[in-house]
Amino acid sequence: MRWNLRMKAAERGIWKSTEMRRQLAAAGLEISAGKMSALWTGTPTTVRLDDLDVICLVLECTPADLLVCEPEQVRARIPRKPEEASSAAGGTVITPRLGRNRSLPPV
């Protein structure tokens, strides 16, 4: 999933996060500078639906305009069957690790 906030903001003539923050505040959504920076510079891990409503109102868009699906990236993360992986890797079986690299709890 790709977060498309900056592109949608640019289409509305909003080039700086401070301007976006002002417009959100005028629409009733007070966002801290840190949270606005996170929304502006990267892909947020979470967005409250109430906040998303206000962002869409300000940018005159829909959530689908802000959240762009990237199914090819999802497909790339799907583990291959062992016989497919071994033929693709020249005989070596490679098992992808999905998610965060966490250690196992002690036994």
NUFI-700999 format. One record per residue: residue in three letters; x, y, z of N, C-alpha, C in turn. Coordinates in steps of 0.02 Angstrom, whole numbers, padded with zeros to 5 digits, always signed. Example, Ala and Ser with C-alpha at 12.3 -4.5 7.8 and 13.67 -1.06 7.14 Angstrom:
Ala+00660-00284+00390+00615-00225+00390+00660-00165+00390
Ser+00642-00112+00354+00684-00053+00357+00645+00002+00394
This chain:
Met+00043-00058+00000+00000+00000+00000+00045+00061+00000
Arg+00031+00109-00043+00070+00170-00047+00028+00229-00023
Trp+00056+00271+00018+00023+00331+00045+00036+00388-00002
Asn-00016+00418-00028-00013+00467-00081-00031+00538-00059
Leu-00021+00554+00005-00042+00619+00032-00008+00677-00003
Arg+00057+00675-00011+00093+00732-00040+00071+00747-00112
Met+00059+00694-00151+00038+00705-00220-00031+00737-00222
Lys-00077+00712-00180-00144+00741-00178-00142+00813-00153
Ala-00100+00826-00104-00093+00894-00079-00065+00940-00134
Ala-00015+00917-00170+00014+00957-00224-00038+00973-00278
Glu-00082+00925-00292-00135+00937-00341-00182+00993-00319
Arg-00186+01004-00254-00229+01057-00226-00189+01121-00212
Gly-00124+01122-00232-00082+01180-00222-00053+01186-00152
Ile-00052+01131-00115-00023+01131-00048+00046+01099-00054
Trp+00098+01139-00043+00166+01115-00053+00205+01103+00011
Lys+00179+01128+00067+00214+01121+00131+00169+01089+00183
Ser+00200+01050+00227+00160+01017+00279+00129+01067+00326
Thr+00162+01124+00336+00133+01175+00381+00068+01203+00352
Glu+00065+01211+00287+00004+01235+00255-00052+01183+00261
Met-00033+01120+00251-00082+01065+00258-00108+01063+00329
Arg-00063+01071+00377-00082+01070+00448-00130+01127+00463
Arg-00117+01187+00435-00163+01244+00445-00232+01229+00417
Gln-00234+01200+00358-00299+01186+00327-00337+01131+00365
Leu-00301+01082+00390-00333+01031+00431-00361+01061+00495
Ala-00323+01107+00525-00347+01140+00587-00409+01181+00572
Ala-00411+01214+00515-00470+01253+00497-00531+01209+00486
Ala-00519+01146+00468-00573+01098+00457-00590+01060+00522
Gly-00556+01076+00577-00572+01045+00641-00526+00990+00664
Leu-00471+00979+00630-00424+00927+00650-00358+00958+00671
Glu-00345+00959+00736-00282+00984+00763-00232+00927+00764
Ile-00178+00933+00727-00126+00882+00723-00061+00911+00749
Ser-00025+00873+00789+00039+00895+00814+00089+00899+00755
Ala+00141+00938+00765+00192+00945+00713+00225+00878+00698
Gly+00236+00837+00750+00266+00771+00740+00222+00725+00699
Lys+00158+00723+00716+00112+00680+00679+00104+00703+00607
Met+00102+00770+00597+00097+00796+00529+00159+00778+00489
Ser+00217+00782+00521+00279+00764+00487+00277+00690+00466
Ala+00252+00647+00510+00248+00576+00493+00200+00563+00436
Leu+00143+00598+00435+00095+00590+00381+00124+00617+00315
Trp+00162+00671+00320+00187+00705+00261+00246+00670+00229
Thr+00291+00644+00270+00355+00618+00244+00356+00544+00229
Gly+00311+00506+00258+00315+00434+00246+00246+00402+00245
Thr+00246+00338+00248+00184+00300+00250+00167+00286+00323
Pro+00111+00312+00347+00094+00300+00417+00073+00227+00428
Thr+00088+00201+00487+00068+00133+00503-00006+00131+00520
Thr-00032+00186+00548-00103+00191+00564-00127+00261+00549
Val-00191+00265+00531-00224+00329+00522-00295+00320+00549
Arg-00315+00363+00594-00383+00359+00621-00432+00376+00566
Leu-00488+00341+00564-00538+00352+00512-00566+00422+00516
Asp-00575+00449+00577-00599+00518+00583-00550+00567+00552
Asp-00485+00555+00563-00433+00598+00533-00434+00591+00457
Leu-00442+00531+00433-00444+00518+00361-00502+00556+00329
Asp-00559+00558+00363-00617+00595+00338-00600+00669+00328
Val-00566+00698+00377-00550+00770+00372-00497+00781+00318
Ile-00447+00738+00314-00397+00744+00261-00429+00742+00193
Cys-00475+00695+00183-00511+00689+00119-00553+00751+00105
Leu-00584+00779+00157-00624+00839+00149-00580+00897+00125
Val-00523+00906+00158-00478+00961+00141-00450+00953+00070
Leu-00431+00892+00052-00401+00880-00013-00452+00865-00068
Glu-00517+00863-00049-00571+00848-00096-00555+00784-00135
Cys-00543+00730-00096-00527+00666-00127-00560+00611-00087
Thr-00547+00550-00106-00573+00492-00070-00515+00454-00038
Pro-00529+00409+00009-00474+00368+00037-00437+00328-00017
Ala-00472+00308-00069-00440+00271-00123-00388+00313-00160
Asp-00396+00379-00159-00346+00423-00189-00283+00428-00146
Leu-00291+00420-00081-00235+00425-00035-00199+00359-00024
Leu-00236+00304-00028-00208+00237-00017-00207+00199-00083
Val-00149+00194-00113-00142+00162-00178-00119+00090-00169
Cys-00158+00043-00193-00141-00028-00187-00083-00045-00233
Glu-00039-00088-00208+00019-00111-00247+00022-00188-00242
Pro-00023-00223-00278-00026-00296-00272+00038-00332-00294
Glu+00077-00302-00339+00138-00335-00361+00189-00341-00304
Gln+00189-00294-00257+00233-00299-00199+00209-00354-00152
Val+00144-00363-00146+00118-00416-00104+00136-00484-00135
Arg+00129-00490-00200+00146-00553-00234+00220-00569-00225
Ala+00262-00519-00225+00334-00530-00218+00352-00557-00149
Arg+00310-00545-00098+00323-00569-00030+00297-00639-00017
Ile+00256-00666-00063+00228-00732-00052+00282-00785-00061
Pro+00291-00828-00011+00343-00880-00016+00329-00927-00075
Arg+00382-00945-00109+00376-00993-00164+00376-01063-00136
Lys+00350-01110-00176+00355-01180-00158+00428-01201-00162
Pro+00450-01248-00122+00521-01267-00121+00549-01285-00189
Glu+00511-01321-00231+00538-01340-00296+00546-01279-00342
Glu+00501-01229-00336+00508-01168-00376+00567-01127-00352
Ala+00576-01123-00286+00630-01084-00257+00697-01114-00275
Ser+00703-01180-00273+00767-01211-00287+00786-01202-00361
Ser+00738-01205-00406+00755-01195-00476+00772-01122-00491
Ala+00739-01076-00456+00752-01005-00467+00818-00983-00436
Ala+00839-01015-00381+00899-00995-00345+00959-01039-00363
Gly+00954-01079-00415+01009-01122-00436+01021-01179-00389
Gly+00969-01208-00359+00976-01266-00316+00973-01250-00242
Thr+00981-01187-00222+00979-01168-00152+00909-01147-00133
Val+00883-01175-00080+00816-01157-00057+00821-01095-00013
Ile+00785-01043-00032+00784-00981+00006+00714-00971+00034
Thr+00710-00963+00100+00646-00953+00132+00641-00880+00153
Pro+00595-00841+00123+00590-00770+00142+00563-00763+00212
Arg+00584-00710+00246+00560-00695+00313+00513-00635+00307
Leu+00450-00646+00323+00401-00593+00318+00395-00557+00384
Gly+00378-00494+00382+00367-00455+00443+00432-00436+00476
Arg+00427-00420+00539+00485-00398+00578+00528-00459+00596
Asn+00592-00448+00598+00639-00501+00616+00641-00505+00692
Arg+00600-00548+00721+00597-00556+00793+00628-00621+00813
Ser+00661-00621+00871+00689-00682+00896+00635-00723+00931
Leu+00648-00787+00938+00600-00831+00971+00607-00823+01047
Pro+00553-00833+01084+00557-00828+01156+00600-00884+01185
Pro+00628-00874+01245+00669-00927+01275+00627-00988+01290
Val+00658-01047+01288+00623-01110+01300+00617-01125+01373
